[in-house]
Amino acid sequence: MKTKDRTNSDATSRRMAASERCYQQIRWMLMAAQTPEGVRLGEVEWATKLGTHRAAVREAFMLLAHEGSLRQGEKGGFFSPVFEQRDHAEISEAR
């Protein structure tokens, strides 16, 4: 029984680590304007780009949407933010 619990715990830890890595990488790319504005971000494409599985990308997308860094579409999917002129000025100032 303990072996099964440890295996589940290890798998959960790896999944969380992959999600956190995805979150950090995607967030950095968004903040560094490495993604076009208003584009739908596909899980499969990003999983391939980051060398991980879709579940980790999906969790990262959900976290980024929750914090306002991504926009969730009405019919599903996640989209990169569209910045207004004042947003660009604030980003430049922050850099």
Helices and strands as residue ranges (DSSP letters): H 2-31, E 40-41, H 43-50, H 54-67, E 71-72, E 78-79, H 85-94
